[in-house]
Amino acid sequence: MIRTDFLVIGSGIAGLTFAIKTAKACPDKTILVVTKTNADETNTKYAQGGIAVVNDLENDSFEKHIEDTLIAGDGLCNEEVVEIVVKEGADRVNEIIDWGAKFDKQSDGDFARGKEGGHSEHRILHHKDVTGAEMERALLDTVKQLPNIQIANHYFIVDIITQHHLGYLVTKSTPDITCYGVYALNLLTNQIEIIQSKITLLAAGGNGQVYRTTTNPSIATGDGVAMVYRAKGRIENMEFIQFHPTALYQPGQRGQAFLITEAVRGDGGILRNHKGEAFMERYDERKDLAPRDIVARAIDSEMKINGTEHVWLDCRHIPLENFIHHFPNIYEKCKSLGIDVTQHMIPVAPAAHYSCGGIKTDEWGRTSIKHLYAAGECASTGLHGANRLASNSLLEAMVFAHRSYLDALEVLSNINSSALLPEWNAKGTSQPREMILITQSLKELQQVMSDYVGIVRNNVRLQRALKRLDLLWEETEELYRSTTLSPQLLELRNMITVGYLITKGAAFRKESRGLHYNTDFPGKSELLQNIVL
């Protein structure tokens, strides 16, 4: 058994911010950061555009950023949380700058601020087009300086340990469900280990791999959401999946697609259909800088009207020097594929990008399970509502990591971690005979979610998806009960659970709002509600 004071699941911006703060505040306490691959392989690393923050009060204001966020969220944002994130965000950004993160600056020394869809002002701080990677680097460098933080790579969290594992009946109505730690599969030894903790922070990232094409890395399999749902914790608003409008289109591609950041359109990039028409003006007066839900649906519509698999992003009029300076990573990627951005338009299509729902938390990051916090993309804090405003996610992650840390410090001394936790029971299981049972089920899941629960939905598609997901769940649970555990099986199990939650939430929502568009309910309901599962 491994014992620690603070267990952090995930090594992205939320997890590492929490770890650094607790380590500095409690030098006599132990912090264990667990990640299923390497510490730097996170959704944070792939964030290109930047971080939205108001730190130029002469030309911007908190009120404007709050209003932009509320408009994007389409009525479902928690206004108190929006105000918290926007107003506390500048301090959190200053902290990560103090920890070594570098953002691009102008010749006068001021920050070079970009503008993205849905924003009324230039407020996006960035580091070229690899902002997330730069922030991740600074955080990992800071972690190395703190001896009471240990990072355990190649551990796959199987389940949260609660009273259920101690022999008690636990349901969603059970009061005071408590987290005592986790069962974790050590991927180097293939053994299940117990990690007992006083405080656990879930910062396990998103779930884009549920779909056939996504901007997320292969690790984004919804593990955090799935394990909390199994532990009878509260999950909300999973139907709001944000599709990034402009992933680089490559024929026949599955899995992770290369992201063409929204900042390219902020710098003047224009979306065109196969006739060469700049079509966004037909869908929204903000044209190419409309919020992502509107742009993604517009592209989806143009693709269906013209029978094409992608549209074009025209950057030919942007001076090459400016493009290379701001988007060196995108420039090199396009160049490697024979795309000269001064001569050729970039083929783009929407891809699953961000989950606006997730593990329901309060304004301090507390989940419905005691001693368990959640931050980052796996959490539903109330900031995003029905649609995330561009570049608000990194800000939210830091703000809620900070608030979770503050609350955890207050309760830590009152937590008794002496519960006797049972060993993992693998009796009666055997090695799986055919991996194709897992790989084929994964393909079926991604096909079902992409075809039936994508950008545009209807009742028939959703009901068909639920039937297919039920069958996949039954088959996978039988594998789970009868075979020894593997990361592939665990990820499949988690993704089927997340796919079910997305689809069930979509079926419950009898309206079209934000990222959820159902052609059978094209209007908005007067009843504003969060779908809690």
N, C-alpha and C positions, 0 to 999 in steps of 0.2 A: 504493500500500500504506500502511495505517495501522499504526504500531508503538506498542505500549504495554507497560508492565511488568505491569500487572494489568488483565485484561479481566473485567468483570462483566456477565453476561447476565441482565437482569431488574432492575427498580428497586423491588421490594417491600422488606419489612422485612429479609429475608436479604441481598439484594444491597446495599442501602444501608448496613446495619450493617457488612458486610465492607469496603465502599469507604471509609467514614469511618475505620475503625480502621487500614487500610493507609495512608491518606493522612496521618493524624496520626503514625504510626510512621515513615513514609518520605517526608518532605517533598520529597526529591529525586527521587522516583519518580512515574511517571504512572499514573493510574487512569482507565480509560474504562468508563463504564456505558452499556450499549446496551439500548434498549427499542424495541419495535415500534410503539408509539403514543406517548403522552405519558408523562412520568416518573411521574405520579401515578395512572395507570390500571393498577392492579394488583389481585390478589386481596386483598392486605393492606387496601386501601382499603375493601373491602366487608365486612370482619370486624366484626360488630356487638357480640357478647356481651362479649368482653374477653380478658384474659390470665390464666391460672391460675398463681399463684405463692404460695409459702409465705413470707410476711414478717411473720407474726404468731405467733411461737413460743409465746406464752402460750396460744393457743386452737387451734393447729394444729401439725403437725409434718411434717418431710420424710418420715418413715416412712408417715404416712397418705396423702400425695400419691403416694408410690411405690406403695403398695398399691392405691389407686384406679386408677392407670394400668395396673398389671399385671392387675387384674380386668377392666378394659375390653378390654385387649389379648388376652384369652382364651388365654393360654399361649404366644403367639408374640413377646412383647416380649423384647428384649435387656435383661436386668436391669441389667447394667453401664451401659448407655446411659440407662436410666430414672433410675438414681441420679445420673448425671452431669447430666442436664438439670434434674432437680428441685433438686439441691443447688447448681448453678451459676446457676440461673435468677434468684435474688434479686439477684445482682450485676448481671446483664444488665438487669434491670428498673430497678435504680437508675441504671444508665448512661443509659438512654433518658429517664429522668426528668431527669437532669442535662442532657441535650440539649434539654430543653424540653417533653417529653410531659406532659400533665396528666391525672391520673386523679381521678375524683370522690371527694370527701371528706365526712365527717360533720361535724356542728357542732363536735365536739371536736377536729377536725383530723386524725383518723385516717382511713385509707382506707375508703370504703364498699365492702365486699366482698360480691359476689353468690355465689349457689350455683347450680350447674347439674347436669344429669343425670350420675350416676356419681360425683359428688364427695361425700365424707363431711363436708366442712366448707365454710364460706363463705370462699373464697379467690380469687374472680374479681375482679381490678381492671378498671375500665371507665371510659370517658368517655361518659356517656349511653348511647345505642345506636349510636354511631359510633366505637368504640374504634380500629378499624384506621385510619380516616381521620385521627384525631388523631395516631396514632403515625407515619403516613406524612408528615403535615405537619411534625412535629418533625424527622424524618430529612432531609427535603428542605431545610428551613431550615438544618440543620447542614451539609449538603453545599455549600450556597451560600457558606459561609464558608471553604471549603477550595479554594484555587486549583489544586491538582494533581489535582482530580477534574473530569473532563469528562463531561457527559451527552450522548449522541448519540440523539436521538429518531428514530423512523421508520426504523429499521434492522431487517430481518428476517433472523435467522440461518438460513442454508440448511443448513450442515453444519460439523461439527468437522473440522479438517484434521489428519490423522495420516499415518503412513508410507504408508498406502494411496494418498494423493494424490502421493506421491513415487515411485510405481512399484513398491512392494513388496506382496507378498501378505499381507494381514492377516486373521486368523481369530480366533475367540474364544479359541483356545489360543495365540495369538502372545504371547510374553513382552514386556513393556515397551512396549505400545502407548502412544504419546506424543501429547499434544495440542500443536500448534504455533500454534494460533489458529483462526480460522473464516473461512468464506466468508459474506458478508453482502449481502443485497439492499438497496441504498439506495432506499427507497420514494419519495424525492423526485426521483431521477434515473433510476430503473429500471435502474441499473447494479450488477453484482456486484463488490464490493470485497473485498480481503483485509485482515483485521485480524490482525496477528501479535502474539502475546503470550507472555510468559514463564510467567505463571500465569493460568488461566481459572477463574472461579467460575460455575457454572450455578445461577441462582436464577430459573428460568424459569416457576415457578408450576405450576398444576394442569391438569386435562384435562376439566373438567366439560362442555365443549361437545360432547364425544363423545355425550352423551345429549340427548334431545329437550327436556327441561326441566332447568335447573340454576340454582343460586344464583350461579354463577361469571359474571364478565363475558365478553364475546365473545372476549377475547384468550386465554382459558384453553383452549388447543388441544393441550396435551401436547407442545410443541415440544422441550423439553429431553430428555424421556424418549425421544422418537423419534430424535433425532439421536445420542444415546449408543448406542441399540440398533443404528443403522446403522453406527456406528463400532466395533461389536463389543464395547461395554462391557456390564457386567453389570446386569441389571434384575431386581427381585424383587417378589413379592407384589402384582402388579398387580390380582389378582382382588378385592382388598379395597377396594371403592369405597363410601365412606360417603354414604348418602342422608340429607340433613337432613330430619327428620320434618315440619317445619312451614315450608314455603314458602307464600307467599300464593297461593291458587288464583284464577286468572283464566281463564275459559273460552277455549279455542282458543289459549292462549299457547304459543309456542315460544321456545327460547333462555333468556335470563336471567330468572329469577323473583325477586320481591322476598322477601328472607329475613325470617322472623319469628323472632328470636333465641330460643334455648333459655332465656335469662334471663327471658323472659316467664313460662315455666312455673316457673322458680325463684322468681318473685315471686307465684306462686299460680294461674297460668293452668291451666285444666282442659280436657283433650281430651274431646270428646263426639261420639258418632255421630249419625246422622240421627234416631234415636229420642230423642235428648237424654240418652242414658246415658253416664256417665263410665266408659268401657270399659277403661282401662289397668289397673285392679285385677284384671281377669281374666287379664292377661298377665304381670304382675310385681308383687311386693310393694312395689317402690319407686314404683309407679304412674307418674305423669307425669314423674318424675325418674329413670326407668331409663335406662341407656345408650342411645345413639342407634340402635344396630342393633336393639335390642328394640322401641323405640318406633316406628321406621320400619316394621318387619314387622307390628307390631300395627295400625298405621293401614292398611297395605296389606291386611291380612286383613279389617278392618272394611269397607273400600271394596268388596272382592270379595263379602263376605257380603251387603251391602246393595245392591250394584249401583250404587254412587255414585262420583263422581270426586273427592270430597274428604270430609274430616271437619270438625269445628268446634273452634276454640279459644275457650273461654269465659273472658273477662276481665271480665265485667260486674260481678263482686263486688269487683274491685280499685278502690280509691278513685281517682277520675279524676286528682286532683292528683298522686298517686304515679305513675300510669301516664305522665302527660305529663312528669313530672320525669325518669323513668328511660328512657322510650322515646319521645322527642319525634318522632324520624324515623318510627317505626312509626305513631304516632298521626296524623301529617299524611298519611301514605300512605293509611291506612284512611279518613280523613276525605275525601280527594280522590276516593275510590271510593264515597262515600255510606255508609260503615260507621261508625256511632257505637258505639265500644267499650263505652259504658255501657249501650247498648240492644241491640246486635247482637253475635252471635258472629262470629269471624273465620274464613272458609273457608280451610283449609290442606290441603296434600297434600305427600308427600315429593318431593324433587328432588335430583338428583346434586349433591354438595357438596364432597367431599374425597377425594383419593387417598392411601390409607395406604401403598401401595407406591410404587416408583419406582426411581431410579438408586441402586444399592447402594453405600453408603459405609461406611467404618469410623468409629471414634469420633472421628476428626479431620476428618471430612468428605471424606476422600480417596476417589475413585472407583477403579475398576479400570484407568483410563487415567491415565498419569503426567501430573502438572502440571495435572490437571483435578479440581476440587472441585465438590461439589454441596451445596446447603442449601435449606431451605424445602420446599414441597410437592412439588417434583419429585424430592426425595431420599427414599430409604428408609434411615433411620439405625438402625432397630431400636426406636425409641421407641414407635411406635403398635401394633406387632404386628397383630392381626387386626381392630382397631377403635380409632380415636382417641378418647381421653377429651376431652370438650368443653374448648375453650380452651387446649389444650396446644400448638397449632400455632405461635402467635406466639412462645411461649417457646422451643420447639425451634428455630425459625428464628434467633433471636438467639444462642442457645447455640452452634449449629453454625457460624454465621457467624464468631463469635469464635474457635472452635477451628480453623476452616479458616484464619483469618488468622494465628493463632499458628504453625501448621505451615508455611504458605506463606512466612513470614518466614525460617524456618530453611533452606528449600531454595532460596530465590530466588537467592542469590549463586552457586550451583553450576549454574544453568541457562544454557546457551548457546543464544541465540535467533537464530543466524545462518543457519539453514537456508533454502535458496532455495525458496520456495513457488511452485508453478505458478499461472498465471492461470486463472480460470474458463473452461472451454471450452463455449461456446454454439453451436458450429458445427452447422449443419444444422437449427436450430430456427426456428420461425416463430410469428407471433402467433396465439393461439387464435381460431378462427372463431366458436365458440358457447360463451358462458359457461354456458349451461344444462347442459352436460356436467359442470361442476363443481358447480353449485348443486343439481342433482338427485341427484348422488352423495352430497352431504353430507346431504340429507334421508333418503336410503336408509340411510346409515350410522347416523344418529341414531335412525331407526325400528327398525333391527335391534338396536342396543344396548339401547334402552329396552324392547322387547318380549321379547327373548330373554336378555339379560344384565343384568337389573335387580335388584330387591331379592330376588326369589325366582327360582331357576333350576332347570333339570333337564337331563338329558343330551341329550334330543332337541333342546331349544331351543339348547343350546350348539353341537351339531354343525351345526345349521341355520345358526347365526350364522357359524361358521367357513367354511362353503361360500359364503355371501353375501359375507363379507369377502374371501375369496380372489379372487372375481370383481371386486369393487370395486378391490382392489389392482392386479390386472392392467390394468384399464382406466385407472386413474390413473397407473400407471408408464408406460404408453404415452404419455399426455398429457405427463408430465414429460420424457420423452425427446425428444418431437417439437415442443414449444412453448416459447416464451420464458416465463420464470418470472413468476408473479404471487403476491401474498400469499395470494389465495384458493386457488390450486393448492397452494402450500406447506403451508397449514394443513390442507387436505383430506388431503394425503399423510401428514402427521404424525398426524392423527386416525385414519386407517385403521390406521396402525401401532399406535397406542395401543389402539384397539379390538381389534385382533388380540391384543395382549399381555394385555389384560384377559380376553378370552375364552379364550385358550390357558391362562392361569393357572387360570381357573375350571374348565376341563376336566380339568386335571391334578390338582386338589384333590378327592380322593375322600372328602369329609366335609363337614359343615356346621360352620363355626367363625367366630365374630365376624360380620363383614359378609357373608361368603359363605354363602348358604343354598341347598343343593341338595336338592330333595325326593326324589331318588333315593338320596341319602346323608344322611339326616336326623340321624344321630349324629356324634359326634366320633371321629376316628381316634386310636389310642394313640400313633401316630408323629407327633411334633411336627416339622414341617419348613417351611422357607421355599421357595417355588417360584421358582427362579432361572432366567431365560430369557436 
